[in-house]
Amino acid sequence: MFTHYQLVTIGLWLVSEIYWGVHFRGNKETVHQKRTFIRMFAVISIYAAFALIYVPYLSIGVLAARLVPQTDVSGIIGAVLCGSGICFSIWSRSTLGKNWSGPVTLKKGHNLIRNGPYAIVRHPIYFGSLVSLTGSAVTTAEVRGFVGVLLVLFTLKKKMDEEESLLASHFSEYSDYRQRVKKLIPFIY
């Protein structure tokens, strides 16, 4: 049913979820939260992406077309991408510390983090997540997995725009940070 490489990526995602679950509590108090549907759509798109990547019954029609060859080389590349992206996301979450939240919020005593992975890209958790999803899609090797990645990219783009708007209105130094550090893809975009 699943290749060894897909099982490795599933294990990596489970490790990531355990990390997030353990570090979910103890964040700073929220002082402002944007009430939008973007967070809900982002969560739904992530679950849809996982379904597209890992549910073999969705391998139908054009979604079943091979986008990359399903070989040991592509499996290893996919697993390494998945693991690297998850490590980058965990590093980013750790660096963000008690400022982290799922919804777009400002915390009491919120700091603008610009070191570590935030010196490389403004939204490193999203970058790492997209790299991980792409790696998982590579292990599936079918169009359906990459459709899932694009779906998540679309909704995270909307969420990033909301976050950037809130941070720019709260931190005067955000404009300079935005000019120096790329949004999502290091050195490119």
N, C-alpha and C positions, 0 to 999 in steps of 0.2 A: 504494500500500500504506500508507505513512505520510503524514500531512499534514506540511506544512512546520513546523508548530508542534511536532508530535511529534518531528521530526528535531532541532529546536532543543533540546528537553528531553533527548533522548538525548545530544546533544553536551555539554550542561551536566553530565549525570551522569558522562560520561567525564572531564571536567575535574575533577570532584569526586573520582573514583576515582584519578586521577593524583596529585592533591594528597595524598590519604590514603596512597597507596603511597609517595610520596617522604618523607612525614613519619612513617612507621610505625616506623622504627628510632630508636634513641638515647633511648628513654624510660628513666625511672628503674627501678631493680631492683624487682621485685615481692617484697613481704614477706608478703603474705597474699592468697590468691585463693579466692573462693567457688567450689566445685565443684558447679555445677548444670547442668541442661539448658536453662536459660532462654536463655543465649547462643546455643546451637545452634538453639533454636526461633526466636529473633529473626532469625538469619541466614537460616534457611529461610523465614520469613515475608516477609523482604525480597525474596528471590528469587521467591517466589510472587507477591508484589505486582507486581514487574516483569513477570513472565509475564502476569498478568492485565491489566496496563496495555498492554503492547506486543505481545503475541502475538495476532494477529487471529483465529487459529483458535479462541481461547477466547471469541469473540463468538458465543455460542450461548444459546438459550433466554432466560431472564430476564436473564442476564449481558449480553446484547446490547441491552437496553432503553436508550434514551437518557435520561440523567438531566439533562443540560444540552444546549442546542442546540450543534451543532458549526458554529460560525461563526468569522469572523476575530476578532470581539471575544472570544469565549470562548477561542480559540486564543492570542491575545495575553495575556489574563488568566492562562491556564494557564502559559504560558512565563515570564511575569514572576514569578508565584508560585514556579515551580520555581527560577528563577535567584536570587530573593530568599532562599528557604529554603536553597539551597546556600551562598550567601554568608554567611548567618547561621551555618550549621554550620561552615564553614571558619573564620570569626572565632572561634567557640566553641572549636574544636579548637586554634587558634593560642593563644588565651588560656589554655587548660588546659595547654599546653606538655608537658613531660616527665611529667606526672602521668597522661596519657591511657593507657587500655588498652581493649581490646575486652571481655574478661571483667570481672566485678566484682572489683576488686582494690584493695589498698592498696599504695602504692609506698614505697620507702625515702625518708624525708624528705618524705612526702606533705604537700602544702599544701591547705587548704580554699580553693578559689578562689571569691571572691565579687565580683569586679569584672568590668567589661566586660559581655558577654552574661549572665554569671552573676549580675549585679545585676538583670537583667530577669526571668529564669526559672531555676529550679534545674537544669533539664535542657535547655539550649539546643541541644545537638547533636540531640537527639531532636525538639525543636520544629522546628528547621530542616529536618530530614529529613522530618517529617510534612507541613510546608508544601510542600516540594518534591514529595513524592509526590502530594499533593492537586493541585498544579498540573499534574503529569503526567496525573493522572486526568481533569482538566478538558479537557486536549487530546484525550483519547480519547473523552470525553463519554458513556461508557456505564457502566452499573451495575458491570461487572466491575472497572473501575479503582478505584472507591470501595470495593468489597469488599476489594480489596488494601490500601487505606489503613487500613480498619478492622482487618484482620488484623494489620498491623504495629503499630497503636495498641494492640491487645490484648496482644501479646507485649512491647512496650516498656513497657507499664504494669507488667507483672510484673518486668521487669528494673529499672525505676526503684525499685520497692519494695525489691528486694534491695540496690541501691546506697544507698538512703536508710537502711536498717537498718545497713549497714556503716559509713557515714559518721557516723551518730548515735552508734554505739558507740565510735568513735575520736576524734571531735571534740566537746568539750563545747559549743562555740559553734554547733554545727549546729542545735540546737533553736531558738535565736534566729533564725538564718538562715532556717529553715523557716517561722517565723512571719511574717517580713518579706517573703519572696520566694515567689511562686507556683511551683507544681511544674512545669507544662508549658505552660500558656497564660498569657502575661503579663496580670497584673491580674485574671484570672478564676479559673483553677484551677491 
